[in-house]
């Protein structure tokens, strides 16, 4: 298989190890099942390989884990991989893949982790990703995706981790009605998203731990439903044009460790209830347009390590 798709193997790892004279199960980076001796995992992480993915990789019908991060794999993903219906993990982080997300991902019924960070994938984020019933982690960070977020983005039945930062996404954040959600992380920073944070996307988010939407063009007031997310630990809303008062309900977020609200257009004072955040480590509000001094209650937080509430002179 090596001679068909590896064009550069600078460390001579595969050239010296992948040989037709030995069993595939003994090749470096290859794992086989103990009983059937079929390939179940391929891990070529960090080998500086310059390569394309060969279509005949799709013949490895027992493959459940595909790890190719930190290489120079390039080109598009061959449709032949659609037959790998046992795949649970696809990890292609930090390569040079191009093209759109192929539609055949939808037909991988066991896929739990789709990790594509740090490539040059492009196009819009497809709706079908949020219909996949096993997908837990979707990582599309640092690519070239553009256009609006799919309207179904917060309706996934299984998604826990949503990572879409450092793309060119635009338009409003979709609103959604849902009875329950497993979502723990919503990471959308450094895009071109606009409009308000929708009230409804925070309803019934009992597991939400991190909301990171800094460096966008969001506006409007903070939705009160956000402060019902009692497990929230990291709240990053800086570098937008959010306004209104910082609600006293912020004191409900008793699990909060870090809060970044700087470079916005809030008004009024920091509410005294912020002193209820007894796990808080960082409060960062520079140039947030708040008035007055930090409330005395904040100095009762023993975990606090950093405060920045500086304002323009």
C-alpha positions in Angstrom: 0.0 0.0 0.0 2.9 2.4 0.7 4.1 2.8 -2.8 0.6 3.8 -4.0 0.1 6.9 -1.8 3.2 8.0 0.1 5.2 10.5 -1.9 7.4 11.7 0.9 8.5 9.7 4.0 11.4 11.8 5.3 12.0 9.7 8.4 12.0 6.5 6.3 9.5 5.0 8.9 7.2 3.2 6.5 9.8 2.5 3.8 11.9 0.5 6.4 8.9 -1.2 8.0 6.0 -1.8 5.6 7.1 -4.8 3.7 5.2 -7.5 1.8 7.5 -10.0 3.4 5.9 -9.4 6.8 2.3 -9.6 8.0 0.4 -6.3 7.7 -0.5 -6.8 11.4 3.2 -6.3 12.2 3.6 -3.0 10.3 4.2 0.1 12.3 1.0 2.1 12.9 -1.3 -0.9 12.2 -3.4 -2.7 14.8 -5.3 -5.9 14.1 -8.0 -7.8 15.9 -6.7 -10.5 18.2 -9.0 -13.2 16.8 -9.7 -12.4 13.1 -6.4 -10.7 12.4 -8.1 -8.0 10.3 -6.9 -4.3 10.4 -8.9 -2.4 13.1 -6.9 0.7 13.5 -4.4 2.8 11.4 -2.3 5.3 13.3 0.3 7.3 11.3 0.4 10.3 13.6 3.2 12.8 13.3 5.3 11.0 10.7 5.8 14.0 8.4 4.2 12.0 5.6 3.3 13.7 2.3 0.5 11.6 0.8 -3.0 11.2 -0.5 -5.5 8.7 0.9 -5.7 5.8 -1.5 -9.2 4.5 -2.5 -8.3 1.0 -1.6 -8.1 2.0 2.1 -11.9 1.5 1.8 -11.3 -2.2 1.6 -10.3 -2.3 5.3 -13.9 -3.2 6.3 -13.0 -3.9 10.0 -11.3 -0.5 10.4 -12.7 1.4 13.4 -10.0 4.1 14.1 -8.3 6.2 11.5 -5.6 8.5 12.9 -3.5 10.5 10.4 -2.9 13.9 12.3 0.2 16.1 12.0 1.3 15.1 8.5 1.0 16.6 5.0 -1.8 14.5 3.7 -3.5 16.4 0.9 -6.2 16.1 -1.8 -9.8 15.2 -1.2 -11.3 12.2 0.7 -12.1 9.3 -1.6 -15.7 8.1 -1.7 -14.4 4.5 -1.3 -14.1 5.2 2.4 -17.9 5.2 2.7 -17.7 1.4 3.1 -15.9 1.7 6.4 -19.1 1.4 8.4 -17.3 0.4 11.6 -15.4 3.7 11.9 -15.8 5.4 15.3 -12.9 7.9 15.0 -11.6 9.9 12.0 -8.7 12.1 13.1 -7.2 14.1 10.2 -6.0 17.1 12.2 -3.3 19.4 10.9 -2.9 18.2 7.3 -3.6 19.8 4.0 -6.8 18.3 2.9 -9.1 20.3 0.6 -12.6 20.1 -0.7 -16.0 20.0 1.0 -17.1 17.6 3.7 -18.2 14.5 1.7 -21.8 13.4 2.0 -20.9 9.8 2.7 -19.9 10.7 6.2 -23.7 10.6 6.9 -23.6 6.9 6.3 -21.0 6.0 8.9 -23.4 4.8 11.6 -20.9 4.4 14.4 -18.8 7.5 13.9 -18.3 9.3 17.3 -15.4 11.6 16.6 -14.9 13.6 13.4 -11.7 15.7 13.9 -10.7 17.8 10.9 -9.0 20.8 12.6 -6.2 22.6 10.8 -6.8 21.7 7.1 -8.2 23.6 4.1 -11.6 22.1 3.9 -14.1 24.6 2.5 -17.8 25.0 1.6 -20.7 25.3 3.9 -21.1 23.2 7.0 -23.6 20.5 5.9 -26.9 19.8 7.7 -26.5 16.1 7.8 -23.7 16.2 10.4 -26.3 17.1 13.0 -28.5 14.1 12.1 -25.8 11.6 12.8 -27.0 9.6 15.8 -23.5 8.6 17.2 -21.5 11.7 16.6 -20.2 13.1 19.9 -17.4 15.4 18.8 -17.3 17.6 15.7 -14.1 19.5 15.2 -13.9 21.7 12.1 -11.6 24.4 13.5 -9.1 26.3 11.4 -10.4 25.5 8.0 -12.1 27.6 5.3 -15.8 27.0 5.9 -18.1 29.9 5.0 -21.7 30.8 4.9 -24.4 30.4 7.6 -24.5 27.8 10.3 -27.0 25.0 9.6 -30.4 25.6 11.2 -30.1 22.1 12.8 -26.8 22.8 14.5 -28.1 22.5 18.0 -30.6 19.7 17.4 -28.1 16.8 17.3 -29.2 13.8 19.4 -25.7 12.9 20.5 -23.3 15.8 20.1 -21.2 16.9 23.1 -18.4 19.0 21.6 -18.9 21.5 18.8 -15.8 23.2 17.5 -16.0 25.6 14.6 -13.7 28.5 15.4 -11.3 30.2 13.0 -13.4 29.9 9.9 -15.4 32.4 7.8 -18.9 31.5 9.0 -21.4 34.4 8.8 -25.0 35.2 9.6 -27.1 34.7 12.7 -26.7 31.9 15.2 -29.7 29.7 14.6 -32.4 29.4 17.3 -33.6 26.0 18.3 -36.2 24.4 20.5 -35.1 21.2 22.1 -36.1 19.4 25.3 -32.7 18.2 26.3 -29.1 18.3 25.1 -25.8 16.6 25.8 -23.8 19.7 24.5 -21.0 20.6 26.8 -18.8 22.9 24.6 -20.0 25.4 22.0 -16.9 26.9 20.4 -17.5 29.5 17.6 -14.9 32.2 18.1 -13.1 34.1 15.3 -15.9 34.0 12.7 -18.2 36.6 11.2 -21.3 35.7 13.1 -23.8 38.5 13.7 -27.2 39.1 15.3 -28.1 38.2 18.8 -27.4 35.2 21.0 -30.8 33.5 20.7 -32.7 33.0 23.9 -33.9 29.5 23.0 -30.5 27.9 22.4 -29.8 28.0 26.1 -33.0 26.4 27.2 -32.5 22.9 28.6 -28.7 22.9 28.4 -28.0 21.2 31.7 -24.5 20.0 30.6 -23.2 23.2 29.0 -19.7 23.9 30.3 -18.1 26.2 27.8 -19.5 28.9 25.5 -16.8 30.6 23.4 -18.1 33.1 20.8 -15.5 35.9 21.1 -14.3 37.8 18.0 -17.5 37.9 16.1 -20.0 40.7 15.4 -22.7 39.7 17.9 -25.0 42.3 19.3 -28.0 42.7 21.5 -28.5 41.9 25.2 -27.4 38.7 27.0 -30.3 36.2 27.0 -31.5 35.5 30.5 -31.7 31.7 29.7 -27.9 31.7 29.5 -27.8 32.2 33.3 -29.8 29.0 33.8 -26.8 26.9 32.6 -25.6 26.0 36.0 -22.7 23.8 34.9 -21.2 26.7 32.8 -17.5 27.1 33.7 -16.0 29.1 30.8 -17.9 32.1 29.3 -16.1 34.0 26.5 -18.1 36.8 24.9 -15.4 39.4 24.3 -14.8 41.4 21.2 -18.4 41.7 20.0 -20.9 44.6 20.2 -23.1 43.1 22.9 -25.0 45.6 25.0 -27.4 46.2 27.8 -26.8 45.6 31.5 -24.9 42.6 32.8 -27.8 40.9 34.5 -27.8 40.2 38.2 -28.7 36.6 37.2 -25.0 36.1 36.5 -24.8 35.2 40.1 -26.5 31.9 39.3 -23.5 30.6 37.4 -21.8 29.3 40.5 -19.6 26.9 38.6 -18.1 29.7 36.5 -14.2 29.7 36.5 -13.5 32.2 33.7 -15.5 35.1 32.3 -14.4 37.3 29.4 -16.8 40.1 28.5 -14.3 42.8 27.4 -14.5 45.0 24.3 -18.3 45.2 24.1 -20.9 47.9 24.7 -22.5 47.0 28.0 -23.9 49.7 30.2 -24.4 50.1 34.0 -22.4 48.6 36.8 -21.0 45.1 37.4 -23.7 43.5 39.5 -23.0 42.8 43.1 -24.2 39.2 42.6 -21.0 38.4 40.8 -19.6 37.8 44.3 -21.7 34.5 44.3 -19.2 33.0 41.8 -17.1 31.3 44.4 -15.2 29.2 41.8 -14.2 32.2 39.7 -10.5 32.5 38.7 -10.5 35.1 36.0 -12.8 38.1 35.5 -11.8 39.9 32.3 -13.9 43.0 31.3 -11.6 45.5 29.8 -13.3 48.2 27.7 -16.7 46.6 28.2 -18.2 50.0 28.8 -19.4 49.1 32.3 -19.5 52.0 34.9 -18.5 52.3 38.5 -16.0 50.2 40.4 -15.9 46.5 40.9 -18.4 45.5 43.6 -16.8 44.7 47.0 -18.3 41.3 47.0 -15.9 40.1 44.3 -13.0 40.4 46.7 -14.6 37.6 48.9 -13.9 35.1 46.1 -10.9 33.2 47.4 -10.2 31.5 44.0 -9.9 34.7 42.1 -6.5 35.1 40.4 -7.0 37.9 37.8 -9.3 40.9 37.5 -9.2 43.3 34.5 -12.0 45.8 34.5 -10.1 48.7 33.0 -12.1 51.2 30.9 -11.2 53.9 28.4 -10.2 57.2 29.9 
